[in-house]
Amino acid sequence: MTERRIPGHARSGLKHWVLVAAGCAAVVGGALGATSATGAVTGGQQAADGPVAEPVPTASPLPEADLAKVRLPLECGPFPVTVSLKASALLDGKPVTVAAAHCQADMGTPPDGVFLVGADGAPVPLLPDAEGLTVTELAVRSDGSIRGRARGYSSPDVPRFSPDLQVELVWTRSGGAWTKTETRTPVHGA
């Protein structure tokens, strides 16, 4: 019977495992140090006649409405309402939360409605779910505007599983009313 020996380059020793551990620590440390875009409010200049979003110190939690206690005006029948995105800030010194919500369905992606909820808990509709958009980003900016991004459809003939529009949404307030502007861009397939 002959003895089989593993070549030296194929054997793992202490040096090999120290290098593997150091590499893993570098990957985990890099992942823990990375932060995602949170849409946090930063200080900015006040618009001529609009609201100002004030930065909140990082030591204290961002004030937000308890959306579980708010009845969002969506007609969902027997299905519950699900909040898919939210962003909170102080507008004119008052806490507000902007939320994208839809009817929770067993299949498919139902369209979102966007609502502004103040300290009083009364939702102000900014985007009706009847527009058929799926909101993918939402933030309150330092100038007091609300910005969002959504996917949508150019016509009823487009399959619902394949949105063909990217929609940039901006809400600004003037005189107490919110005005929505949007830019629709076709999505080019690969």
N, C-alpha and C positions, 0 to 999 in steps of 0.2 A: 504494500500500500504506500502510495507516495503522498507526501505532505504538500498541500497547496498553500502557497503564500500569496497574500495580497500585496501588489506592488506598493511601494512607499507613497507614490503620488495619489493612490486611491484610498489610503487610510486617513481617517480623521483623528487629529490629536488635539491637545489642549489649545494650541495656537489657532487651529481651525475654528473651534467652538467659541473662543474669545472674539474672533473677528465676526462670526455670525451673530453673537449677542450684541456686539457694538453696532452692527448694521441694523438689527431690529430696534435697538434703543434709539438710533438716529431717525428711523422711520416713524416710530411712535411719538418721539419728541416733536418731530416736524408736524405730525398730524394734530397733536395737542396744541401746538403754537399757532396753527392756522386758524383764521376766523372767517366766517362766511359774511357776505353782505347782509346787514340786518336792517338797512333802511333807517338807521339811527338818525335822529335829528341833530343837526349841527347848527351852530350860530350863524346868522346871516343878516343881511340888510332887510329892513322893513320895506315892503312894497308901498307904493304911493298911498293907496287907500285900502289895502287888503289886510288880512290877518297875519300875524307873525307867529311862527312856531318857535317856542323857546326850548333850548336844550335843557335836559334834565340831568342833574349830577349823576354820575355813574354809580355812586355809592347807594343811591336810593332806587327802588324799583320804579319802572315807568308806570304811571297811573293808567289804568284802562278800565273800560266798562266790563261788568260781569255779563258776558254775552249769553250765558246760560239762563239769565233772568230776563233777557230782552226778547220780545216777540217780534221777529223780523217778518215784514209783510210779504211772505212767499206763500203761494197756494200749493201745498204739497199733498193734500189729501191725507192718506193714512201714513205717509212717509215722514220721518223726522227731518228737521233742518240741520245741515252740517255746515260749519264755518270752515272754509278751506284756507283762507289767508286772513291775517289781521295785522294792523300797524297802529301804534298808539303814540300820542304826543300831546303837548300842551298847545292849544290854539287860543290866542288872546288870554293866556293865563288859565284856561279851563282845560281839564283833561278830556280828550276825545279818543275814540277808537274807530278806525275804518275797517270794515270787515267785508270780505267776499264770501257769500254763502249760497248754497244750492240745496235742492231737495235730495235727500239721500236715496239713491236708487240701487236696486240689486245688480243692475247691469248698465253699462254705458256711462257716459259722462254728462250729467245734466248741466244746463247753463247756469252761470253765476249771476247773482244780483250783488251790487255793491251798496253798502249802507254806512252812513256816518252816525255814530252813537255817542251822544254827549253824556255829561254827568247826570242829566235827568233821566237817562235810559230810553228816550224817545228816538227811534231810528229815522234818519232822513235818507230817503232813497236817492242814490247818485246814479245808479245804472240798473235798469229793470232787467230781470232774467229773460224777459221776452225778446231781448236783442240777440239772444243765442250765443253769447260769448263765454269762453272759459278763461277766467282770470288767472294769470300765472305769476304776476308780481304786483305788489302794492306797497306804497310808502307815502308818508307825510313828509314834505320837504320843509326846509328851514324858512322858505319864503311864504309858508302857509298854504301852498298848493298841495294837491293830492295827485300822485302819479301812479299809473298802473300800466300793465302790459297784458294783453289777452290774445287768444286764438279765436278765429271765427271762420265764417263761410261766405263766399262771394255770391252764392245763390242756393236755393233749396235743393238743386240737383246735385250739389257736392255731397259725397258720402259723409255721414256724421263722424266716421272714424278717421277722417283725413282732412282736418282743417286746412284751408288754403290761403288764409289771411293772418297776418300779424298786425295787431291793433295796438297803437300807443294811445293811452288815455291820459288826459290832464283835466283836473277840476280846479277851478279858481273861484274865489268868492268875492263878490262885489255888491255892496249894499245889502248884505244879509242873505243873498241868493247864490247858489252854486251853479256855475256854468261849465258844461263839459265840452271839450274839444277832443277830436280824435284824428289819428292819421292811420289809414289802412294801407298796408304794403302786402303785395302778393308773396306767398312763400313758394320758392322755386324748389321743386323736387330734384332728387339726385338722379 
